Amino acid sequence: MSRNSIHLRPGIEVGNYPEREDVRDNWLDRTAANITGVARQYIVGRNPRYMKFVNKVNIHSKDLDKLENGELQNCIRKLRRSLYNEGLKDDLVSQSFALIREVSTRHLGLRHHDVQLYGGWVMLNGMIAEMETGEGKTLAATLPACTAAMAGIPTHIVTVNDFLVSRDSKWMMPIYKALGLTVGVIKEGMSHEKKQAAYACNITYCTNKQLAFDYLRDRMLLNDESRRLHLQLEGLHNDRPKTSLLLLRGLCFAIIDEADSVLVDEARTPLIISRKGDSPDHDRVYNDAIKIARKLQSPRDYNIRIKEHSINLTDLGRAYVKKHSKKLGGIWSGARRRDELIKQALSALYLYEIDNHYLVKDGKIQIIDEYTGRVMADRSWERGLHQMVESKEGCEISMRQETLARISYQKFFRRYLRIAGMTGTAREVANELWSVYNLNVVTIPTNTPSNRQAEENKVFLTSNEKWKAIIKRIHSLHDKKRPILIGTRSVIASEHISHLLHQAGLPHRVLNARQDEEESNIIIQAGQSGRITVATNMAGRGTDIKLSQEAYDNGGLFVLATERNETKRIDRQLFGRCGRQGDPGNYQAIISLEDELTKEFYGHFYKKLLNRWYGNDKCLSVRLGNIMIWIAQIASDYHFSRIRRDLLKADDHLDDMLAFTGRGE
């Protein structure tokens, strides 16, 4: 039996709950891996080696369309036996892809293109397929998922929200049924028993968050013990062993949709299972902290470090806090705890903004995901920050959470025996994906040549001039009946431009954290002629914008960015919404140096300097504006990469501190 199959599924070889052991990387390992990642991206990521494999699939596809359904089922049964017994051999994999394509053609009316075959092969071999928007990643994922499942490998298809979990599993279900595969779906609020049944299926669709939390629950149940011998012995003397209560069957094979979002963007924050702590007078503590923090003055008492998104107290500030908290006693008596409370209160007041970082909905604080623009209703900030924001906004203060289990996405996904992914934008972080996850990024060519055209960016000194130019541009495009997608970075910005559009008499739809229930419907209609859609960041990502015929004839979708994001990769995600599958489309950025990215990086000195050259109402030269944005994005990329690296180090440090428990979760 092929080792690359038997070592990817539960059994005698790898145990009933297989997963990789944690790997420690020192500084030299990480540096070498980063350098190697760049080289591998250049060599592996752009080498069209797929033609040999695709030709094999096409050879096996000959005459399959002439088979009766019964004959095709016989071929499928024979292939499943071969894959299970012989493993993922190249010839069997090419046969499998051919059969899956034929089944898809018959039951969905969708036939995999050659580039989708290549993307599927890349994923089955444990790499990330970078496929342009609209190239059919959802359909391409059925190729590695079905092939692995037919070889007996429990397969998780991981995506970013419950809507995509439901949509994709339902959409692809006819293929799975025709191949005799069972499919489970994990969604928020499911019972333990239903989750067990879903994870017991051949293929399981789930969100990255639910999957990681369910894994943590298994770890808590096992008390961090997953070694094969211990679990087998426990089953011998216990009528209802712990293994019967486990949710997952181990971490075998995962295919991650929007892989850059899951493995990179969301990897800055650890996943924590917690319970409400017992803290008397906790309301008073947070309210007192906010009251004292409001009286502090900058820069005398504290300094805001915008780039690091942190606040430091000065010596005068510490003295002021000590003096004004002296009568409070209790937790305020300790200098370290006192300073921590005030810094969190200052952060709540000056670093976290309503309608930018969070919403107040039904009297509760709901965090906004900065990358997707979606509300994360069940998330909370740690170390008392969430309670400080509640106090700031006059909401009922929730109990502080006591951590029971904790893991980062880096640590979690590195435990899979094999991971793969697909996304439209990954090459910018190829070195990090290799150094952290040992994942190569392979750029998949488009099925038809791209017809996406860039228009010259405009960079203004002030935001007022920027918004004037944006409204003027929208007017001219709307007169031509072009569909327009306007990208913003925050709820505030989306509502500000909505107000300006109302004043200009331009009908439009807004998609932000307040309207997330209508997300897919708004995005689907965004390709209609003359439609204006305002969307925060990447709201609606995962749903294609299909053009009406009139919109196609009028030049296709026009994507207009009103700010630059922290990384060029996220800008590419937004611009990738137009020009799908050879459709016409244009994109442009109209921004200002008063936008969040440039303010955070350059501070205020740049404004005085540029005022001497241009004056307040002038547009900067394209070259100078692009250079300034490029420098800010490079610095931002490095900053967030360091945060993710530090989180991984913190995981290792926690392991060392809690070594007596076996693992650090």
Summary of the structure (lengths in Angstrom):
residues: 665
radius of gyration: 26.6
end to end distance: 35.1
largest distance: 87.1
contacts: 2264
relative contact order: 0.11
helix: 51%
strand: 15%
